[in-house]
Structure formats: structure tokens, C-alpha cells
């Protein structure tokens, strides 16, 4: 009986901590994906990305707002008129920050509050025009995701914070050239023990993929529809009992080799060189009701700044591009700094 009472007290304490973490994390600790780099080249702050003025989450996975945000989070004006040029096979870095003001070292919740544990995901949908007003009815395929490293308890969001808001992934080299919307997503699970509780943050970038091949992904999903409130990756208690696994929501990651698997990547810090973009008249967002595992970011013989360079089970580069050095974060993760 004494053991059962002790267990009851421990569970009660854990649930209290869960509630406290949720409360503290829901005050203002939000985030916005607001900048892209292509092969290390800065595309410009807010360039080609449909960002909202408000940094809040979407929590209803059945809402059209889960497509590219907007809706309850009004879009920043003017809407983007640029389409970012991205070669097939390129390394793309997406940068997140707490507010549209960008990096703020004095803000403890920049790029996002550390309580907001969860996965990172990236989808593509080919469109006639990346500037089209409607984002409903598109077919999305996943090109990247990173979730929980169980053996050390590291979430993708932890890596994002360590990399100062940057995450890097690869564009499949075999997909057709053309215009796409690229949906970059972060799911915060600190309050996800019941539904709705998971906080979904997503923005869509307007891109033109050049080069490429002729492989059209077939394992596509619609938003809304790709996630359900009952999905184990959407409704999950990440605190107690300790997770022994985590199922990232959505379909498998598309790869040109034909395999579907997860992937994780460190983020690289791009240069400040600006790349050219194409422009066209601005468009408006439609909110009507409707629905290869990336490689380690590297260049030459070493990994780029903020990329992973070591750790238990790591098979990628173990050296860094000059002048960066491989710094041990823990036994399972080292990073170029």
C-alpha cells in the first residue's frame, strides 16, 4: 500500500509539472519561420515566405489554417511577391525566431521557449504558380522530419534552439522542376497530453525548383487531413511515463532512392550573400474551408557551422569547415561551432 501511495504522489507531481510547463509555455513563447538560405546563401528576411503578424500556434488539425497558417494569425502585409530559386538537390536552411523582428539574444524565448519540445517537418506541394492565392486542395509530400532521440531525450526543437533557430534539410534531386509551396513546420508537445493541446507552427515559402528529374512522389497527403487529433504524434504526454518512442505525424519521408525513412539534420549558418529571386504581383491567401533522408549539411570535406559532426551512431562528417570546430554537446550529439 505504501508503494502504491508513493507512486500516486509521484504521478501527481509529474502531472503538476506537466501542467506548469504547459502554462509557462503558453504565455508568449511562440515562433515564426521567417528566413531561408539556399546552399548557404541568404535569401533575405521575410523574402518569399507567407508569414503571419502574430506568432501564435494552430491547434485544430481539421482547420484550413493548418495548411500555411494565416486565418486566425493574420498575414503580414504586404504579402510576398518573390519566388525563391532553389536547385534540386540543394541544401536549404530555414530560420525561426520568436517574433518577426528576427534574432534577439536578450529574449530567452528566441527562437522558441525551451519548454516547447517536439518535432520539425518539411513538406512540398507542386503548384501552377507559387504566387497563387489558394493553398487548399494541394497534394503534399514530406521531404524531412526529425523527432525524438530517445537514448538522450533530445528533441528536434532542442537542436533548433542550439543552432540559434536554424534547421537544414535537402531538396530531393529527382523531383520535377517547377514551382512549389514549401511547408516548414514545428509541433510543440508540451501541452499535448489531451487534444487539442499540441501547438502547430507552420509557414509556407514560395519556391521555384530548377534542374531536377522526373520522379513524381506518390505518397502524398492533404492539409487538413494529414493529421488527426488521435494520432500518437499529436496527442501524447511527453513527460510521464518517459517516452520509449515517438511517432512523428504524417507520411514517411520521400527519398529519391525509393526508401521512406526519417531523418535528422543539424543546421548550418549561411553566409550573408543575397541570392536573386523572381518577382510577380502580390497574391492573397485563401482561408476558405476545404484539404531521401536528408544528408548532413556539409560542403567539401567537412560539415558547416551548426551541423552535426559526431555522437554515438553518427555516420556523417566528423570534421568541420574552417574556421569551425566540432564541439561535443553530449555523448550522442556534437556540433560544428
Secondary structure, 3 states (H helix, E strand, C coil): CHHHHHHHHHHHHHHHHHHHHHHHHCCCCCCEEEEEEECCEECCCCCCEECECCCCCECCCCCCHHHHCCCCCCECCCCCCEEEEEECCCEEEEEEECCCCCCCCCCCCCCCCCCCCCCEEEEEEECCCCCCCCCCCCCEEEEEEECEECCCCEEHHHHHHHCCCEEEEECCCCECCEEEEEEEEEEECCCCCCCCCCEEEEEEEEEEEECCCCECCCCCECCCCCCCCCCCCCCCCCCCCCCCCCCCCCCCCCCCCCCCCCCCCCCCCCCCCECCEEECCCCCCCCCCCCCCCCCCEECCEECCCCEEECCCCCCCCCECCCCCEEEEECCEEEEC
